[in-house]
């Protein structure tokens, strides 16, 4: 099982970033419904993708904290 974040969409492809700066492209239709850039994803051992709402929320809080620090 791997964890990553949806970095961006390029047409019908989603670019997922994994630890260490590794990227992988997957077809957009392989993502769960409602997936968007910035969402955390889990790649199951069988290749299925699922969203990780807790990791997504934690990352958004961290990004907001960093922005608040930067723009104080």
mmCIF file of the N, C-alpha and C atoms, coordinates in Angstrom:
data_MODEL
# 
_entry.id   MODEL 
# 
loop_
_atom_site.group_PDB 
_atom_site.id 
_atom_site.type_symbol 
_atom_site.label_atom_id 
_atom_site.label_alt_id 
_atom_site.label_comp_id 
_atom_site.label_asym_id 
_atom_site.label_entity_id 
_atom_site.label_seq_id 
_atom_site.pdbx_PDB_ins_code 
_atom_site.Cartn_x 
_atom_site.Cartn_y 
_atom_site.Cartn_z 
_atom_site.occupancy 
_atom_site.B_iso_or_equiv 
_atom_site.pdbx_formal_charge 
_atom_site.auth_seq_id 
_atom_site.auth_comp_id 
_atom_site.auth_asym_id 
_atom_site.auth_atom_id 
_atom_site.pdbx_PDB_model_num 
ATOM 1   N N  . UNK A 1 1  ? 0.846   -1.175 0.000   1.00 0.00 ? 1  UNK A N  1 
ATOM 2   C CA . UNK A 1 1  ? 0.000   0.000  0.000   1.00 0.00 ? 1  UNK A CA 1 
ATOM 3   C C  . UNK A 1 1  ? 0.890   1.236  0.000   1.00 0.00 ? 1  UNK A C  1 
ATOM 4   N N  . UNK A 1 2  ? 0.557   2.179  -0.882  1.00 0.00 ? 2  UNK A N  1 
ATOM 5   C CA . UNK A 1 2  ? 1.289   3.438  -0.980  1.00 0.00 ? 2  UNK A CA 1 
ATOM 6   C C  . UNK A 1 2  ? 0.340   4.592  -0.702  1.00 0.00 ? 2  UNK A C  1 
ATOM 7   N N  . UNK A 1 3  ? 0.902   5.697  -0.244  1.00 0.00 ? 3  UNK A N  1 
ATOM 8   C CA . UNK A 1 3  ? 0.109   6.907  -0.007  1.00 0.00 ? 3  UNK A CA 1 
ATOM 9   C C  . UNK A 1 3  ? 0.735   8.061  -0.780  1.00 0.00 ? 3  UNK A C  1 
ATOM 10  N N  . UNK A 1 4  ? -0.118  8.903  -1.318  1.00 0.00 ? 4  UNK A N  1 
ATOM 11  C CA . UNK A 1 4  ? 0.353   10.059 -2.057  1.00 0.00 ? 4  UNK A CA 1 
ATOM 12  C C  . UNK A 1 4  ? -0.717  11.132 -2.093  1.00 0.00 ? 4  UNK A C  1 
ATOM 13  N N  . UNK A 1 5  ? -0.465  12.161 -2.872  1.00 0.00 ? 5  UNK A N  1 
ATOM 14  C CA . UNK A 1 5  ? -1.396  13.271 -3.031  1.00 0.00 ? 5  UNK A CA 1 
ATOM 15  C C  . UNK A 1 5  ? -1.576  13.559 -4.512  1.00 0.00 ? 5  UNK A C  1 
ATOM 16  N N  . UNK A 1 6  ? -2.795  13.893 -4.882  1.00 0.00 ? 6  UNK A N  1 
ATOM 17  C CA . UNK A 1 6  ? -3.044  14.278 -6.269  1.00 0.00 ? 6  UNK A CA 1 
ATOM 18  C C  . UNK A 1 6  ? -2.420  15.651 -6.468  1.00 0.00 ? 6  UNK A C  1 
ATOM 19  N N  . UNK A 1 7  ? -1.419  15.720 -7.306  1.00 0.00 ? 7  UNK A N  1 
ATOM 20  C CA . UNK A 1 7  ? -0.696  16.965 -7.554  1.00 0.00 ? 7  UNK A CA 1 
ATOM 21  C C  . UNK A 1 7  ? -1.449  17.848 -8.540  1.00 0.00 ? 7  UNK A C  1 
ATOM 22  N N  . UNK A 1 8  ? -1.933  17.233 -9.623  1.00 0.00 ? 8  UNK A N  1 
ATOM 23  C CA . UNK A 1 8  ? -2.611  18.025 -10.665 1.00 0.00 ? 8  UNK A CA 1 
ATOM 24  C C  . UNK A 1 8  ? -3.276  17.085 -11.650 1.00 0.00 ? 8  UNK A C  1 
ATOM 25  N N  . UNK A 1 9  ? -4.060  17.687 -12.519 1.00 0.00 ? 9  UNK A N  1 
ATOM 26  C CA . UNK A 1 9  ? -4.679  16.953 -13.624 1.00 0.00 ? 9  UNK A CA 1 
ATOM 27  C C  . UNK A 1 9  ? -4.116  17.493 -14.928 1.00 0.00 ? 9  UNK A C  1 
ATOM 28  N N  . UNK A 1 10 ? -3.861  16.591 -15.839 1.00 0.00 ? 10 UNK A N  1 
ATOM 29  C CA . UNK A 1 10 ? -3.404  16.942 -17.182 1.00 0.00 ? 10 UNK A CA 1 
ATOM 30  C C  . UNK A 1 10 ? -4.306  16.206 -18.158 1.00 0.00 ? 10 UNK A C  1 
ATOM 31  N N  . UNK A 1 11 ? -5.359  16.880 -18.591 1.00 0.00 ? 11 UNK A N  1 
ATOM 32  C CA . UNK A 1 11 ? -6.327  16.233 -19.466 1.00 0.00 ? 11 UNK A CA 1 
ATOM 33  C C  . UNK A 1 11 ? -7.025  15.109 -18.738 1.00 0.00 ? 11 UNK A C  1 
ATOM 34  N N  . UNK A 1 12 ? -6.930  13.915 -19.285 1.00 0.00 ? 12 UNK A N  1 
ATOM 35  C CA . UNK A 1 12 ? -7.582  12.748 -18.683 1.00 0.00 ? 12 UNK A CA 1 
ATOM 36  C C  . UNK A 1 12 ? -6.685  12.005 -17.699 1.00 0.00 ? 12 UNK A C  1 
ATOM 37  N N  . UNK A 1 13 ? -5.530  12.594 -17.380 1.00 0.00 ? 13 UNK A N  1 
ATOM 38  C CA . UNK A 1 13 ? -4.609  11.963 -16.440 1.00 0.00 ? 13 UNK A CA 1 
ATOM 39  C C  . UNK A 1 13 ? -4.549  12.742 -15.129 1.00 0.00 ? 13 UNK A C  1 
ATOM 40  N N  . UNK A 1 14 ? -4.367  12.016 -14.046 1.00 0.00 ? 14 UNK A N  1 
ATOM 41  C CA . UNK A 1 14 ? -4.096  12.608 -12.741 1.00 0.00 ? 14 UNK A CA 1 
ATOM 42  C C  . UNK A 1 14 ? -2.636  12.307 -12.418 1.00 0.00 ? 14 UNK A C  1 
ATOM 43  N N  . UNK A 1 15 ? -1.929  13.291 -11.908 1.00 0.00 ? 15 UNK A N  1 
ATOM 44  C CA . UNK A 1 15 ? -0.536  13.116 -11.515 1.00 0.00 ? 15 UNK A CA 1 
ATOM 45  C C  . UNK A 1 15 ? -0.511  13.019 -9.989  1.00 0.00 ? 15 UNK A C  1 
ATOM 46  N N  . UNK A 1 16 ? -0.045  11.886 -9.491  1.00 0.00 ? 16 UNK A N  1 
ATOM 47  C CA . UNK A 1 16 ? 0.011   11.647 -8.059  1.00 0.00 ? 16 UNK A CA 1 
ATOM 48  C C  . UNK A 1 16 ? 1.460   11.723 -7.609  1.00 0.00 ? 16 UNK A C  1 
ATOM 49  N N  . UNK A 1 17 ? 1.700   12.497 -6.545  1.00 0.00 ? 17 UNK A N  1 
ATOM 50  C CA . UNK A 1 17 ? 3.038   12.631 -5.987  1.00 0.00 ? 17 UNK A CA 1 
ATOM 51  C C  . UNK A 1 17 ? 3.156   11.738 -4.758  1.00 0.00 ? 17 UNK A C  1 
ATOM 52  N N  . UNK A 1 18 ? 4.240   10.973 -4.719  1.00 0.00 ? 18 UNK A N  1 
ATOM 53  C CA . UNK A 1 18 ? 4.528   10.091 -3.592  1.00 0.00 ? 18 UNK A CA 1 
ATOM 54  C C  . UNK A 1 18 ? 5.747   10.616 -2.848  1.00 0.00 ? 18 UNK A C  1 
ATOM 55  N N  . UNK A 1 19 ? 6.016   10.029 -1.686  1.00 0.00 ? 19 UNK A N  1 
ATOM 56  C CA . UNK A 1 19 ? 7.189   10.418 -0.910  1.00 0.00 ? 19 UNK A CA 1 
ATOM 57  C C  . UNK A 1 19 ? 8.439   10.344 -1.761  1.00 0.00 ? 19 UNK A C  1 
ATOM 58  N N  . UNK A 1 20 ? 9.363   11.241 -1.478  1.00 0.00 ? 20 UNK A N  1 
ATOM 59  C CA . UNK A 1 20 ? 10.619  11.243 -2.210  1.00 0.00 ? 20 UNK A CA 1 
ATOM 60  C C  . UNK A 1 20 ? 10.528  11.942 -3.552  1.00 0.00 ? 20 UNK A C  1 
ATOM 61  N N  . UNK A 1 21 ? 9.405   12.621 -3.803  1.00 0.00 ? 21 UNK A N  1 
ATOM 62  C CA . UNK A 1 21 ? 9.261   13.355 -5.048  1.00 0.00 ? 21 UNK A CA 1 
ATOM 63  C C  . UNK A 1 21 ? 8.980   12.494 -6.256  1.00 0.00 ? 21 UNK A C  1 
ATOM 64  N N  . UNK A 1 22 ? 8.542   11.269 -6.039  1.00 0.00 ? 22 UNK A N  1 
ATOM 65  C CA . UNK A 1 22 ? 8.198   10.395 -7.156  1.00 0.00 ? 22 UNK A CA 1 
ATOM 66  C C  . UNK A 1 22 ? 6.782   10.718 -7.630  1.00 0.00 ? 22 UNK A C  1 
ATOM 67  N N  . UNK A 1 23 ? 6.584   10.677 -8.932  1.00 0.00 ? 23 UNK A N  1 
ATOM 68  C CA . UNK A 1 23 ? 5.282   10.970 -9.524  1.00 0.00 ? 23 UNK A CA 1 
ATOM 69  C C  . UNK A 1 23 ? 4.817   9.775  -10.345 1.00 0.00 ? 23 UNK A C  1 
ATOM 70  N N  . UNK A 1 24 ? 3.506   9.610  -10.409 1.00 0.00 ? 24 UNK A N  1 
ATOM 71  C CA . UNK A 1 24 ? 2.916   8.572  -11.243 1.00 0.00 ? 24 UNK A CA 1 
ATOM 72  C C  . UNK A 1 24 ? 1.645   9.143  -11.860 1.00 0.00 ? 24 UNK A C  1 
ATOM 73  N N  . UNK A 1 25 ? 1.446   8.847  -13.126 1.00 0.00 ? 25 UNK A N  1 
ATOM 74  C CA . UNK A 1 25 ? 0.213   9.260  -13.809 1.00 0.00 ? 25 UNK A CA 1 
ATOM 75  C C  . UNK A 1 25 ? -0.774  8.098  -13.806 1.00 0.00 ? 25 UNK A C  1 
ATOM 76  N N  . UNK A 1 26 ? -2.030  8.421  -13.512 1.00 0.00 ? 26 UNK A N  1 
ATOM 77  C CA . UNK A 1 26 ? -3.106  7.428  -13.591 1.00 0.00 ? 26 UNK A CA 1 
ATOM 78  C C  . UNK A 1 26 ? -4.262  8.066  -14.352 1.00 0.00 ? 26 UNK A C  1 
ATOM 79  N N  . UNK A 1 27 ? -5.063  7.229  -14.960 1.00 0.00 ? 27 UNK A N  1 
ATOM 80  C CA . UNK A 1 27 ? -6.227  7.765  -15.668 1.00 0.00 ? 27 UNK A CA 1 
ATOM 81  C C  . UNK A 1 27 ? -7.200  8.362  -14.647 1.00 0.00 ? 27 UNK A C  1 
ATOM 82  N N  . UNK A 1 28 ? -7.775  9.476  -15.021 1.00 0.00 ? 28 UNK A N  1 
ATOM 83  C CA . UNK A 1 28 ? -8.709  10.177 -14.143 1.00 0.00 ? 28 UNK A CA 1 
ATOM 84  C C  . UNK A 1 28 ? -9.862  9.270  -13.734 1.00 0.00 ? 28 UNK A C  1 
ATOM 85  N N  . UNK A 1 29 ? -10.298 8.404  -14.631 1.00 0.00 ? 29 UNK A N  1 
ATOM 86  C CA . UNK A 1 29 ? -11.436 7.536  -14.325 1.00 0.00 ? 29 UNK A CA 1 
ATOM 87  C C  . UNK A 1 29 ? -11.076 6.416  -13.344 1.00 0.00 ? 29 UNK A C  1 
ATOM 88  N N  . UNK A 1 30 ? -9.792  6.279  -12.987 1.00 0.00 ? 30 UNK A N  1 
ATOM 89  C CA . UNK A 1 30 ? -9.385  5.312  -11.969 1.00 0.00 ? 30 UNK A CA 1 
ATOM 90  C C  . UNK A 1 30 ? -9.518  5.883  -10.558 1.00 0.00 ? 30 UNK A C  1 
ATOM 91  N N  . UNK A 1 31 ? -9.691  7.204  -10.459 1.00 0.00 ? 31 UNK A N  1 
ATOM 92  C CA . UNK A 1 31 ? -9.821  7.851  -9.162  1.00 0.00 ? 31 UNK A CA 1 
ATOM 93  C C  . UNK A 1 31 ? -11.245 7.708  -8.630  1.00 0.00 ? 31 UNK A C  1 
ATOM 94  N N  . UNK A 1 32 ? -11.391 7.747  -7.314  1.00 0.00 ? 32 UNK A N  1 
ATOM 95  C CA . UNK A 1 32 ? -12.744 7.734  -6.750  1.00 0.00 ? 32 UNK A CA 1 
ATOM 96  C C  . UNK A 1 32 ? -13.507 8.994  -7.177  1.00 0.00 ? 32 UNK A C  1 
ATOM 97  N N  . UNK A 1 33 ? -14.806 8.883  -7.247  1.00 0.00 ? 33 UNK A N  1 
ATOM 98  C CA . UNK A 1 33 ? -15.650 10.028 -7.612  1.00 0.00 ? 33 UNK A CA 1 
ATOM 99  C C  . UNK A 1 33 ? -15.381 11.195 -6.662  1.00 0.00 ? 33 UNK A C  1 
ATOM 100 N N  . UNK A 1 34 ? -15.313 12.378 -7.213  1.00 0.00 ? 34 UNK A N  1 
ATOM 101 C CA . UNK A 1 34 ? -15.128 13.581 -6.418  1.00 0.00 ? 34 UNK A CA 1 
ATOM 102 C C  . UNK A 1 34 ? -13.694 13.913 -6.074  1.00 0.00 ? 34 UNK A C  1 
ATOM 103 N N  . UNK A 1 35 ? -12.742 13.129 -6.532  1.00 0.00 ? 35 UNK A N  1 
ATOM 104 C CA . UNK A 1 35 ? -11.330 13.394 -6.239  1.00 0.00 ? 35 UNK A CA 1 
ATOM 105 C C  . UNK A 1 35 ? -10.900 14.698 -6.898  1.00 0.00 ? 35 UNK A C  1 
ATOM 106 N N  . UNK A 1 36 ? -10.076 15.455 -6.184  1.00 0.00 ? 36 UNK A N  1 
ATOM 107 C CA . UNK A 1 36 ? -9.588  16.712 -6.736  1.00 0.00 ? 36 UNK A CA 1 
ATOM 108 C C  . UNK A 1 36 ? -8.131  16.922 -6.358  1.00 0.00 ? 36 UNK A C  1 
ATOM 109 N N  . UNK A 1 37 ? -7.502  17.902 -6.988  1.00 0.00 ? 37 UNK A N  1 
ATOM 110 C CA . UNK A 1 37 ? -6.100  18.205 -6.713  1.00 0.00 ? 37 UNK A CA 1 
ATOM 111 C C  . UNK A 1 37 ? -5.940  18.516 -5.231  1.00 0.00 ? 37 UNK A C  1 
ATOM 112 N N  . UNK A 1 38 ? -4.888  17.963 -4.635  1.00 0.00 ? 38 UNK A N  1 
ATOM 113 C CA . UNK A 1 38 ? -4.620  18.161 -3.221  1.00 0.00 ? 38 UNK A CA 1 
ATOM 114 C C  . UNK A 1 38 ? -5.129  17.037 -2.343  1.00 0.00 ? 38 UNK A C  1 
ATOM 115 N N  . UNK A 1 39 ? -6.006  16.194 -2.872  1.00 0.00 ? 39 UNK A N  1 
ATOM 116 C CA . UNK A 1 39 ? -6.540  15.088 -2.082  1.00 0.00 ? 39 UNK A CA 1 
ATOM 117 C C  . UNK A 1 39 ? -5.481  14.016 -1.852  1.00 0.00 ? 39 UNK A C  1 
ATOM 118 N N  . UNK A 1 40 ? -5.506  13.458 -0.651  1.00 0.00 ? 40 UNK A N  1 
ATOM 119 C CA . UNK A 1 40 ? -4.633  12.329 -0.327  1.00 0.00 ? 40 UNK A CA 1 
ATOM 120 C C  . UNK A 1 40 ? -5.267  11.061 -0.870  1.00 0.00 ? 40 UNK A C  1 
ATOM 121 N N  . UNK A 1 41 ? -4.433  10.209 -1.436  1.00 0.00 ? 41 UNK A N  1 
ATOM 122 C CA . UNK A 1 41 ? -4.931  8.939  -1.968  1.00 0.00 ? 41 UNK A CA 1 
ATOM 123 C C  . UNK A 1 41 ? -4.114  7.780  -1.402  1.00 0.00 ? 41 UNK A C  1 
ATOM 124 N N  . UNK A 1 42 ? -4.767  6.641  -1.334  1.00 0.00 ? 42 UNK A N  1 
ATOM 125 C CA . UNK A 1 42 ? -4.122  5.403  -0.936  1.00 0.00 ? 42 UNK A CA 1 
ATOM 126 C C  . UNK A 1 42 ? -4.192  4.469  -2.132  1.00 0.00 ? 42 UNK A C  1 
ATOM 127 N N  . UNK A 1 43 ? -3.051  3.935  -2.529  1.00 0.00 ? 43 UNK A N  1 
ATOM 128 C CA . UNK A 1 43 ? -2.997  2.954  -3.602  1.00 0.00 ? 43 UNK A CA 1 
ATOM 129 C C  . UNK A 1 43 ? -2.938  1.582  -2.931  1.00 0.00 ? 43 UNK A C  1 
ATOM 130 N N  . UNK A 1 44 ? -4.001  0.833  -3.073  1.00 0.00 ? 44 UNK A N  1 
ATOM 131 C CA . UNK A 1 44 ? -4.075  -0.497 -2.467  1.00 0.00 ? 44 UNK A CA 1 
ATOM 132 C C  . UNK A 1 44 ? -3.132  -1.450 -3.203  1.00 0.00 ? 44 UNK A C  1 
ATOM 133 N N  . UNK A 1 45 ? -2.838  -2.567 -2.595  1.00 0.00 ? 45 UNK A N  1 
ATOM 134 C CA . UNK A 1 45 ? -1.942  -3.560 -3.211  1.00 0.00 ? 45 UNK A CA 1 
ATOM 135 C C  . UNK A 1 45 ? -2.452  -4.062 -4.555  1.00 0.00 ? 45 UNK A C  1 
ATOM 136 N N  . UNK A 1 46 ? -3.779  -4.061 -4.744  1.00 0.00 ? 46 UNK A N  1 
ATOM 137 C CA . UNK A 1 46 ? -4.342  -4.513 -6.020  1.00 0.00 ? 46 UNK A CA 1 
ATOM 138 C C  . UNK A 1 46 ? -4.443  -3.386 -7.050  1.00 0.00 ? 46 UNK A C  1 
ATOM 139 N N  . UNK A 1 47 ? -3.910  -2.184 -6.695  1.00 0.00 ? 47 UNK A N  1 
ATOM 140 C CA . UNK A 1 47 ? -3.902  -1.059 -7.617  1.00 0.00 ? 47 UNK A CA 1 
ATOM 141 C C  . UNK A 1 47 ? -5.090  -0.128 -7.507  1.00 0.00 ? 47 UNK A C  1 
ATOM 142 N N  . UNK A 1 48 ? -6.132  -0.533 -6.760  1.00 0.00 ? 48 UNK A N  1 
ATOM 143 C CA . UNK A 1 48 ? -7.291  0.360  -6.593  1.00 0.00 ? 48 UNK A CA 1 
ATOM 144 C C  . UNK A 1 48 ? -6.883  1.582  -5.790  1.00 0.00 ? 48 UNK A C  1 
ATOM 145 N N  . UNK A 1 49 ? -7.526  2.704  -6.096  1.00 0.00 ? 49 UNK A N  1 
ATOM 146 C CA . UNK A 1 49 ? -7.251  3.969  -5.419  1.00 0.00 ? 49 UNK A CA 1 
ATOM 147 C C  . UNK A 1 49 ? -8.425  4.342  -4.528  1.00 0.00 ? 49 UNK A C  1 
ATOM 148 N N  . UNK A 1 50 ? -8.113  4.849  -3.342  1.00 0.00 ? 50 UNK A N  1 
ATOM 149 C CA . UNK A 1 50 ? -9.153  5.362  -2.460  1.00 0.00 ? 50 UNK A CA 1 
ATOM 150 C C  . UNK A 1 50 ? -8.670  6.677  -1.877  1.00 0.00 ? 50 UNK A C  1 
ATOM 151 N N  . UNK A 1 51 ? -9.618  7.512  -1.469  1.00 0.00 ? 51 UNK A N  1 
ATOM 152 C CA . UNK A 1 51 ? -9.279  8.792  -0.868  1.00 0.00 ? 51 UNK A CA 1 
ATOM 153 C C  . UNK A 1 51 ? -9.022  8.610  0.618   1.00 0.00 ? 51 UNK A C  1 
ATOM 154 N N  . UNK A 1 52 ? -8.170  9.473  1.171   1.00 0.00 ? 52 UNK A N  1 
ATOM 155 C CA . UNK A 1 52 ? -7.867  9.473  2.600   1.00 0.00 ? 52 UNK A CA 1 
ATOM 156 C C  . UNK A 1 52 ? -8.240  10.853 3.141   1.00 0.00 ? 52 UNK A C  1 
ATOM 157 N N  . UNK A 1 53 ? -9.520  11.033 3.548   1.00 0.00 ? 53 UNK A N  1 
ATOM 158 C CA . UNK A 1 53 ? -9.974  12.359 3.967   1.00 0.00 ? 53 UNK A CA 1 
ATOM 159 C C  . UNK A 1 53 ? -9.225  12.914 5.178   1.00 0.00 ? 53 UNK A C  1 
ATOM 160 N N  . UNK A 1 54 ? -8.789  12.060 6.091   1.00 0.00 ? 54 UNK A N  1 
ATOM 161 C CA . UNK A 1 54 ? -8.053  12.542 7.262   1.00 0.00 ? 54 UNK A CA 1 
ATOM 162 C C  . UNK A 1 54 ? -6.706  13.129 6.864   1.00 0.00 ? 54 UNK A C  1 
ATOM 163 N N  . UNK A 1 55 ? -5.988  12.455 5.982   1.00 0.00 ? 55 UNK A N  1 
ATOM 164 C CA . UNK A 1 55 ? -4.693  12.956 5.525   1.00 0.00 ? 55 UNK A CA 1 
ATOM 165 C C  . UNK A 1 55 ? -4.868  14.221 4.694   1.00 0.00 ? 55 UNK A C  1 
ATOM 166 N N  . UNK A 1 56 ? -5.948  14.288 3.912   1.00 0.00 ? 56 UNK A N  1 
ATOM 167 C CA . UNK A 1 56 ? -6.233  15.492 3.130   1.00 0.00 ? 56 UNK A CA 1 
ATOM 168 C C  . UNK A 1 56 ? -6.451  16.677 4.055   1.00 0.00 ? 56 UNK A C  1 
ATOM 169 N N  . UNK A 1 57 ? -7.274  16.491 5.088   1.00 0.00 ? 57 UNK A N  1 
ATOM 170 C CA . UNK A 1 57 ? -7.570  17.571 6.032   1.00 0.00 ? 57 UNK A CA 1 
ATOM 171 C C  . UNK A 1 57 ? -6.310  18.010 6.776   1.00 0.00 ? 57 UNK A C  1 
ATOM 172 N N  . UNK A 1 58 ? -5.484  17.047 7.184   1.00 0.00 ? 58 UNK A N  1 
ATOM 173 C CA . UNK A 1 58 ? -4.247  17.379 7.895   1.00 0.00 ? 58 UNK A CA 1 
ATOM 174 C C  . UNK A 1 58 ? -3.310  18.190 7.010   1.00 0.00 ? 58 UNK A C  1 
ATOM 175 N N  . UNK A 1 59 ? -3.216  17.811 5.748   1.00 0.00 ? 59 UNK A N  1 
ATOM 176 C CA . UNK A 1 59 ? -2.338  18.546 4.834   1.00 0.00 ? 59 UNK A CA 1 
ATOM 177 C C  . UNK A 1 59 ? -2.864  19.958 4.601   1.00 0.00 ? 59 UNK A C  1 
ATOM 178 N N  . UNK A 1 60 ? -4.168  20.112 4.457   1.00 0.00 ? 60 UNK A N  1 
ATOM 179 C CA . UNK A 1 60 ? -4.754  21.448 4.262   1.00 0.00 ? 60 UNK A CA 1 
ATOM 180 C C  . UNK A 1 60 ? -4.516  22.326 5.482   1.00 0.00 ? 60 UNK A C  1 
ATOM 181 N N  . UNK A 1 61 ? -4.625  21.744 6.688   1.00 0.00 ? 61 UNK A N  1 
ATOM 182 C CA . UNK A 1 61 ? -4.347  22.520 7.904   1.00 0.00 ? 61 UNK A CA 1 
ATOM 183 C C  . UNK A 1 61 ? -2.889  22.968 7.930   1.00 0.00 ? 61 UNK A C  1 
ATOM 184 N N  . UNK A 1 62 ? -1.980  22.074 7.550   1.00 0.00 ? 62 UNK A N  1 
ATOM 185 C CA . UNK A 1 62 ? -0.564  22.413 7.550   1.00 0.00 ? 62 UNK A CA 1 
ATOM 186 C C  . UNK A 1 62 ? -0.256  23.503 6.521   1.00 0.00 ? 62 UNK A C  1 
ATOM 187 N N  . UNK A 1 63 ? -0.835  23.401 5.352   1.00 0.00 ? 63 UNK A N  1 
ATOM 188 C CA . UNK A 1 63 ? -0.628  24.435 4.328   1.00 0.00 ? 63 UNK A CA 1 
ATOM 189 C C  . UNK A 1 63 ? -1.168  25.770 4.820   1.00 0.00 ? 63 UNK A C  1 
ATOM 190 N N  . UNK A 1 64 ? -2.341  25.767 5.457   1.00 0.00 ? 64 UNK A N  1 
ATOM 191 C CA . UNK A 1 64 ? -2.922  27.008 5.980   1.00 0.00 ? 64 UNK A CA 1 
ATOM 192 C C  . UNK A 1 64 ? -2.037  27.603 7.072   1.00 0.00 ? 64 UNK A C  1 
ATOM 193 N N  . UNK A 1 65 ? -1.507  26.745 7.948   1.00 0.00 ? 65 UNK A N  1 
ATOM 194 C CA . UNK A 1 65 ? -0.618  27.216 9.008   1.00 0.00 ? 65 UNK A CA 1 
ATOM 195 C C  . UNK A 1 65 ? 0.628   27.883 8.417   1.00 0.00 ? 65 UNK A C  1 
ATOM 196 N N  . UNK A 1 66 ? 1.205   27.266 7.407   1.00 0.00 ? 66 UNK A N  1 
ATOM 197 C CA . UNK A 1 66 ? 2.388   27.838 6.761   1.00 0.00 ? 66 UNK A CA 1 
ATOM 198 C C  . UNK A 1 66 ? 2.068   29.156 6.077   1.00 0.00 ? 66 UNK A C  1 
ATOM 199 N N  . UNK A 1 67 ? 0.915   29.245 5.443   1.00 0.00 ? 67 UNK A N  1 
ATOM 200 C CA . UNK A 1 67 ? 0.515   30.504 4.788   1.00 0.00 ? 67 UNK A CA 1 
ATOM 201 C C  . UNK A 1 67 ? 0.278   31.589 5.826   1.00 0.00 ? 67 UNK A C  1 
ATOM 202 N N  . UNK A 1 68 ? -0.352  31.229 6.929   1.00 0.00 ? 68 UNK A N  1 
ATOM 203 C CA . UNK A 1 68 ? -0.573  32.209 7.995   1.00 0.00 ? 68 UNK A CA 1 
ATOM 204 C C  . UNK A 1 68 ? 0.744   32.736 8.528   1.00 0.00 ? 68 UNK A C  1 
ATOM 205 N N  . UNK A 1 69 ? 1.719   31.856 8.725   1.00 0.00 ? 69 UNK A N  1 
ATOM 206 C CA . UNK A 1 69 ? 3.062   32.266 9.177   1.00 0.00 ? 69 UNK A CA 1 
ATOM 207 C C  . UNK A 1 69 ? 3.723   33.192 8.178   1.00 0.00 ? 69 UNK A C  1 
ATOM 208 N N  . UNK A 1 70 ? 3.610   32.852 6.928   1.00 0.00 ? 70 UNK A N  1 
ATOM 209 C CA . UNK A 1 70 ? 4.271   33.608 5.861   1.00 0.00 ? 70 UNK A CA 1 
ATOM 210 C C  . UNK A 1 70 ? 3.693   35.012 5.729   1.00 0.00 ? 70 UNK A C  1 
ATOM 211 N N  . UNK A 1 71 ? 2.391   35.133 5.884   1.00 0.00 ? 71 UNK A N  1 
ATOM 212 C CA . UNK A 1 71 ? 1.727   36.414 5.628   1.00 0.00 ? 71 UNK A CA 1 
ATOM 213 C C  . UNK A 1 71 ? 1.350   37.169 6.891   1.00 0.00 ? 71 UNK A C  1 
ATOM 214 N N  . UNK A 1 72 ? 1.994   36.849 8.024   1.00 0.00 ? 72 UNK A N  1 
ATOM 215 C CA . UNK A 1 72 ? 1.722   37.579 9.263   1.00 0.00 ? 72 UNK A CA 1 
ATOM 216 C C  . UNK A 1 72 ? 2.128   39.013 9.158   1.00 0.00 ? 72 UNK A C  1 
# 
